[in-house]
Amino acid sequence: MLDKIDRKILDTLQQRGRISNLDLAECVNLSATACQNRVKKLEKSGVISGYSAVIDPSTLGFTMSALVLLKTGNHTREAWDEITQAFKGLRSITACYMTTGKIDFVAHIYAKDFEDYERILTNELGKVPHIVSMETIFLMSNMKTSAAFPINSQRLTLI
């Protein structure tokens, strides 16, 4: 369970990931040692699963973004495991979700151009076992992207 201080730590780290422990401690009104202990506890428990830099793909020439809707022909546990392993090995996929309904998976990809997109479909997604059809939705513009989880949500349980 998270208390108000943990939530404040998490919210601050999501907004300012490079903040020093000393500045973080000041933000949450703790000593540096107490703050560092709480962060380590959040890391150890898996609440904080890692740290990363946010990169704008368009600055690297990846101007196309798409969702690829994938259907499979085999719904056994073994097939799902094979598909999952295949997806994990594809660096072109930035996110992949198993879904309900007529579509089994949704994969998010970035491409430099249509030739790059075709290469991803043919040489990567097309080689994933058990995939029987693919449909692509090209994303026209991005209204919001955030990796931040809504820490101040009323749905989170407080202690």
ChimeraX commands (.cxc) that place a marker at each C-alpha (Angstrom):
marker #1 position 0.00,0.00,0.00 radius 0.5
marker #1 position 1.14,3.53,-0.71 radius 0.5
marker #1 position 0.93,6.39,1.71 radius 0.5
marker #1 position 0.79,10.07,0.74 radius 0.5
marker #1 position 4.56,10.44,0.86 radius 0.5
marker #1 position 5.10,7.44,-1.45 radius 0.5
marker #1 position 2.57,8.90,-3.87 radius 0.5
marker #1 position 4.34,12.26,-3.79 radius 0.5
marker #1 position 7.69,10.55,-4.43 radius 0.5
marker #1 position 6.26,8.63,-7.38 radius 0.5
marker #1 position 4.51,11.67,-8.83 radius 0.5
marker #1 position 7.68,13.76,-8.54 radius 0.5
marker #1 position 9.89,11.05,-10.08 radius 0.5
marker #1 position 7.49,10.68,-13.02 radius 0.5
marker #1 position 7.62,14.42,-13.69 radius 0.5
marker #1 position 11.32,14.94,-12.93 radius 0.5
marker #1 position 13.09,11.62,-13.41 radius 0.5
marker #1 position 16.56,13.13,-13.10 radius 0.5
marker #1 position 15.90,14.86,-9.80 radius 0.5
marker #1 position 18.61,14.35,-7.18 radius 0.5
marker #1 position 17.72,12.45,-4.02 radius 0.5
marker #1 position 18.41,15.61,-2.00 radius 0.5
marker #1 position 15.96,17.68,-4.05 radius 0.5
marker #1 position 13.40,14.86,-4.00 radius 0.5
marker #1 position 13.69,14.65,-0.22 radius 0.5
marker #1 position 13.08,18.39,0.01 radius 0.5
marker #1 position 9.99,18.11,-2.22 radius 0.5
marker #1 position 8.44,15.45,0.01 radius 0.5
marker #1 position 9.64,16.89,3.33 radius 0.5
marker #1 position 11.87,13.98,4.33 radius 0.5
marker #1 position 15.54,13.61,5.19 radius 0.5
marker #1 position 17.70,12.46,2.30 radius 0.5
marker #1 position 18.24,9.07,3.97 radius 0.5
marker #1 position 14.54,8.48,4.63 radius 0.5
marker #1 position 13.70,9.49,1.08 radius 0.5
marker #1 position 16.35,7.22,-0.41 radius 0.5
marker #1 position 15.08,4.32,1.73 radius 0.5
marker #1 position 11.54,4.85,0.46 radius 0.5
marker #1 position 12.69,4.98,-3.17 radius 0.5
marker #1 position 14.68,1.76,-2.70 radius 0.5
marker #1 position 11.62,0.11,-1.13 radius 0.5
marker #1 position 9.47,1.21,-4.10 radius 0.5
marker #1 position 12.08,-0.19,-6.49 radius 0.5
marker #1 position 12.44,-3.48,-4.60 radius 0.5
marker #1 position 8.67,-4.01,-4.47 radius 0.5
marker #1 position 8.41,-3.43,-8.23 radius 0.5
marker #1 position 6.30,-0.26,-8.02 radius 0.5
marker #1 position 9.23,1.51,-9.71 radius 0.5
marker #1 position 10.26,-0.91,-12.45 radius 0.5
marker #1 position 12.95,1.19,-14.11 radius 0.5
marker #1 position 14.12,4.55,-15.40 radius 0.5
marker #1 position 14.50,5.74,-18.97 radius 0.5
marker #1 position 14.87,8.73,-21.26 radius 0.5
marker #1 position 11.91,9.83,-23.39 radius 0.5
marker #1 position 12.91,10.11,-27.05 radius 0.5
marker #1 position 11.02,11.90,-29.82 radius 0.5
marker #1 position 11.06,9.39,-32.73 radius 0.5
marker #1 position 10.51,12.12,-35.34 radius 0.5
marker #1 position 13.89,13.70,-34.47 radius 0.5
marker #1 position 15.49,10.42,-35.54 radius 0.5
marker #1 position 13.59,10.27,-38.83 radius 0.5
marker #1 position 10.74,7.98,-37.70 radius 0.5
marker #1 position 7.86,10.06,-39.01 radius 0.5
marker #1 position 5.29,7.27,-39.37 radius 0.5
marker #1 position 3.50,5.73,-36.42 radius 0.5
marker #1 position 1.03,2.88,-36.72 radius 0.5
marker #1 position -1.00,0.31,-34.84 radius 0.5
marker #1 position -0.91,-3.12,-36.42 radius 0.5
marker #1 position -3.92,-5.30,-35.60 radius 0.5
marker #1 position -2.98,-8.97,-35.61 radius 0.5
marker #1 position -5.16,-12.08,-35.71 radius 0.5
marker #1 position -3.88,-15.54,-34.93 radius 0.5
marker #1 position -5.06,-18.90,-36.15 radius 0.5
marker #1 position -4.16,-20.85,-33.05 radius 0.5
marker #1 position -5.43,-19.99,-29.58 radius 0.5
marker #1 position -3.58,-22.58,-27.52 radius 0.5
marker #1 position -1.32,-21.68,-24.59 radius 0.5
marker #1 position 1.68,-22.98,-26.54 radius 0.5
marker #1 position 0.85,-20.72,-29.49 radius 0.5
marker #1 position 0.43,-17.66,-27.24 radius 0.5
marker #1 position 3.80,-18.39,-25.65 radius 0.5
marker #1 position 5.49,-18.68,-29.07 radius 0.5
marker #1 position 3.88,-15.44,-30.25 radius 0.5
marker #1 position 4.84,-13.61,-27.06 radius 0.5
marker #1 position 8.46,-14.75,-27.38 radius 0.5
marker #1 position 8.54,-13.63,-31.01 radius 0.5
marker #1 position 7.18,-10.17,-30.14 radius 0.5
marker #1 position 9.76,-9.73,-27.38 radius 0.5
marker #1 position 12.51,-10.22,-29.95 radius 0.5
marker #1 position 11.22,-7.55,-32.35 radius 0.5
marker #1 position 12.83,-4.18,-31.66 radius 0.5
marker #1 position 10.55,-2.44,-34.19 radius 0.5
marker #1 position 7.58,-2.97,-31.87 radius 0.5
marker #1 position 7.48,-0.31,-29.17 radius 0.5
marker #1 position 4.42,-1.77,-27.44 radius 0.5
marker #1 position 2.27,-4.84,-27.92 radius 0.5
marker #1 position -0.98,-5.78,-26.22 radius 0.5
marker #1 position -3.09,-8.92,-26.14 radius 0.5
marker #1 position -6.71,-7.88,-26.63 radius 0.5
marker #1 position -10.24,-9.20,-26.48 radius 0.5
marker #1 position -12.62,-9.38,-29.42 radius 0.5
marker #1 position -11.86,-10.13,-33.06 radius 0.5
marker #1 position -8.26,-8.89,-32.85 radius 0.5
marker #1 position -5.78,-10.90,-30.78 radius 0.5
marker #1 position -2.88,-8.43,-30.55 radius 0.5
marker #1 position -2.25,-4.74,-31.22 radius 0.5
marker #1 position 1.35,-3.74,-31.92 radius 0.5
marker #1 position 2.63,-0.16,-32.04 radius 0.5
marker #1 position 5.42,0.54,-34.52 radius 0.5
marker #1 position 7.35,3.52,-35.85 radius 0.5
marker #1 position 8.69,3.61,-39.42 radius 0.5
marker #1 position 10.81,6.07,-41.37 radius 0.5
marker #1 position 8.73,5.71,-44.54 radius 0.5
marker #1 position 6.54,3.22,-46.41 radius 0.5
marker #1 position 9.55,1.15,-47.43 radius 0.5
marker #1 position 10.58,0.82,-43.79 radius 0.5
marker #1 position 6.96,0.00,-42.85 radius 0.5
marker #1 position 6.85,-2.74,-45.50 radius 0.5
marker #1 position 10.15,-4.16,-44.21 radius 0.5
marker #1 position 8.74,-4.34,-40.66 radius 0.5
marker #1 position 5.58,-6.08,-41.86 radius 0.5
marker #1 position 7.34,-8.50,-44.18 radius 0.5
marker #1 position 10.57,-9.29,-42.37 radius 0.5
marker #1 position 9.44,-8.99,-38.77 radius 0.5
marker #1 position 5.70,-9.19,-38.08 radius 0.5
marker #1 position 5.14,-11.47,-41.06 radius 0.5
marker #1 position 7.49,-14.03,-39.53 radius 0.5
marker #1 position 5.72,-14.22,-36.17 radius 0.5
marker #1 position 4.27,-17.73,-35.85 radius 0.5
marker #1 position 0.50,-18.29,-35.95 radius 0.5
marker #1 position -0.35,-14.81,-37.35 radius 0.5
marker #1 position -2.99,-15.22,-40.06 radius 0.5
marker #1 position -3.88,-11.59,-40.80 radius 0.5
marker #1 position -2.64,-8.05,-40.22 radius 0.5
marker #1 position -4.39,-4.72,-40.57 radius 0.5
marker #1 position -2.66,-1.38,-40.08 radius 0.5
marker #1 position -4.04,1.86,-38.71 radius 0.5
marker #1 position -1.71,4.78,-39.42 radius 0.5
marker #1 position -1.71,7.40,-36.68 radius 0.5
marker #1 position -2.15,10.88,-38.15 radius 0.5
marker #1 position -1.20,13.05,-35.17 radius 0.5
marker #1 position -0.39,12.62,-31.53 radius 0.5
marker #1 position -2.60,14.49,-29.09 radius 0.5
marker #1 position -1.00,13.03,-25.97 radius 0.5
marker #1 position 1.77,10.64,-25.04 radius 0.5
marker #1 position 2.65,9.94,-21.46 radius 0.5
marker #1 position 4.32,7.09,-19.66 radius 0.5
marker #1 position 3.23,8.62,-16.36 radius 0.5
marker #1 position 0.74,6.64,-14.30 radius 0.5
marker #1 position -1.95,8.80,-12.60 radius 0.5
marker #1 position -0.55,8.57,-9.06 radius 0.5
marker #1 position -3.08,11.02,-7.66 radius 0.5
marker #1 position -5.99,8.91,-8.90 radius 0.5
marker #1 position -8.71,8.41,-6.32 radius 0.5
marker #1 position -8.70,4.73,-7.26 radius 0.5
marker #1 position -5.33,4.13,-5.56 radius 0.5
marker #1 position -5.58,2.69,-2.10 radius 0.5
marker #1 position -3.96,4.67,0.67 radius 0.5
marker #1 position -2.77,3.32,3.99 radius 0.5
marker link #1:1,2 radius 0.2
marker link #1:2,3 radius 0.2
marker link #1:3,4 radius 0.2
marker link #1:4,5 radius 0.2
marker link #1:5,6 radius 0.2
marker link #1:6,7 radius 0.2
marker link #1:7,8 radius 0.2
marker link #1:8,9 radius 0.2
marker link #1:9,10 radius 0.2
marker link #1:10,11 radius 0.2
marker link #1:11,12 radius 0.2
marker link #1:12,13 radius 0.2
marker link #1:13,14 radius 0.2
marker link #1:14,15 radius 0.2
marker link #1:15,16 radius 0.2
marker link #1:16,17 radius 0.2
marker link #1:17,18 radius 0.2
marker link #1:18,19 radius 0.2
marker link #1:19,20 radius 0.2
marker link #1:20,21 radius 0.2
marker link #1:21,22 radius 0.2
marker link #1:22,23 radius 0.2
marker link #1:23,24 radius 0.2
marker link #1:24,25 radius 0.2
marker link #1:25,26 radius 0.2
marker link #1:26,27 radius 0.2
marker link #1:27,28 radius 0.2
marker link #1:28,29 radius 0.2
marker link #1:29,30 radius 0.2
marker link #1:30,31 radius 0.2
marker link #1:31,32 radius 0.2
marker link #1:32,33 radius 0.2
marker link #1:33,34 radius 0.2
marker link #1:34,35 radius 0.2
marker link #1:35,36 radius 0.2
marker link #1:36,37 radius 0.2
marker link #1:37,38 radius 0.2
marker link #1:38,39 radius 0.2
marker link #1:39,40 radius 0.2
marker link #1:40,41 radius 0.2
marker link #1:41,42 radius 0.2
marker link #1:42,43 radius 0.2
marker link #1:43,44 radius 0.2
marker link #1:44,45 radius 0.2
marker link #1:45,46 radius 0.2
marker link #1:46,47 radius 0.2
marker link #1:47,48 radius 0.2
marker link #1:48,49 radius 0.2
marker link #1:49,50 radius 0.2
marker link #1:50,51 radius 0.2
marker link #1:51,52 radius 0.2
marker link #1:52,53 radius 0.2
marker link #1:53,54 radius 0.2
marker link #1:54,55 radius 0.2
marker link #1:55,56 radius 0.2
marker link #1:56,57 radius 0.2
marker link #1:57,58 radius 0.2
marker link #1:58,59 radius 0.2
marker link #1:59,60 radius 0.2
marker link #1:60,61 radius 0.2
marker link #1:61,62 radius 0.2
marker link #1:62,63 radius 0.2
marker link #1:63,64 radius 0.2
marker link #1:64,65 radius 0.2
marker link #1:65,66 radius 0.2
marker link #1:66,67 radius 0.2
marker link #1:67,68 radius 0.2
marker link #1:68,69 radius 0.2
marker link #1:69,70 radius 0.2
marker link #1:70,71 radius 0.2
marker link #1:71,72 radius 0.2
marker link #1:72,73 radius 0.2
marker link #1:73,74 radius 0.2
marker link #1:74,75 radius 0.2
marker link #1:75,76 radius 0.2
marker link #1:76,77 radius 0.2
marker link #1:77,78 radius 0.2
marker link #1:78,79 radius 0.2
marker link #1:79,80 radius 0.2
marker link #1:80,81 radius 0.2
marker link #1:81,82 radius 0.2
marker link #1:82,83 radius 0.2
marker link #1:83,84 radius 0.2
marker link #1:84,85 radius 0.2
marker link #1:85,86 radius 0.2
marker link #1:86,87 radius 0.2
marker link #1:87,88 radius 0.2
marker link #1:88,89 radius 0.2
marker link #1:89,90 radius 0.2
marker link #1:90,91 radius 0.2
marker link #1:91,92 radius 0.2
marker link #1:92,93 radius 0.2
marker link #1:93,94 radius 0.2
marker link #1:94,95 radius 0.2
marker link #1:95,96 radius 0.2
marker link #1:96,97 radius 0.2
marker link #1:97,98 radius 0.2
marker link #1:98,99 radius 0.2
marker link #1:99,100 radius 0.2
marker link #1:100,101 radius 0.2
marker link #1:101,102 radius 0.2
marker link #1:102,103 radius 0.2
marker link #1:103,104 radius 0.2
marker link #1:104,105 radius 0.2
marker link #1:105,106 radius 0.2
marker link #1:106,107 radius 0.2
marker link #1:107,108 radius 0.2
marker link #1:108,109 radius 0.2
marker link #1:109,110 radius 0.2
marker link #1:110,111 radius 0.2
marker link #1:111,112 radius 0.2
marker link #1:112,113 radius 0.2
marker link #1:113,114 radius 0.2
marker link #1:114,115 radius 0.2
marker link #1:115,116 radius 0.2
marker link #1:116,117 radius 0.2
marker link #1:117,118 radius 0.2
marker link #1:118,119 radius 0.2
marker link #1:119,120 radius 0.2
marker link #1:120,121 radius 0.2
marker link #1:121,122 radius 0.2
marker link #1:122,123 radius 0.2
marker link #1:123,124 radius 0.2
marker link #1:124,125 radius 0.2
marker link #1:125,126 radius 0.2
marker link #1:126,127 radius 0.2
marker link #1:127,128 radius 0.2
marker link #1:128,129 radius 0.2
marker link #1:129,130 radius 0.2
marker link #1:130,131 radius 0.2
marker link #1:131,132 radius 0.2
marker link #1:132,133 radius 0.2
marker link #1:133,134 radius 0.2
marker link #1:134,135 radius 0.2
marker link #1:135,136 radius 0.2
marker link #1:136,137 radius 0.2
marker link #1:137,138 radius 0.2
marker link #1:138,139 radius 0.2
marker link #1:139,140 radius 0.2
marker link #1:140,141 radius 0.2
marker link #1:141,142 radius 0.2
marker link #1:142,143 radius 0.2
marker link #1:143,144 radius 0.2
marker link #1:144,145 radius 0.2
marker link #1:145,146 radius 0.2
marker link #1:146,147 radius 0.2
marker link #1:147,148 radius 0.2
marker link #1:148,149 radius 0.2
marker link #1:149,150 radius 0.2
marker link #1:150,151 radius 0.2
marker link #1:151,152 radius 0.2
marker link #1:152,153 radius 0.2
marker link #1:153,154 radius 0.2
marker link #1:154,155 radius 0.2
marker link #1:155,156 radius 0.2
marker link #1:156,157 radius 0.2
marker link #1:157,158 radius 0.2
marker link #1:158,159 radius 0.2
view
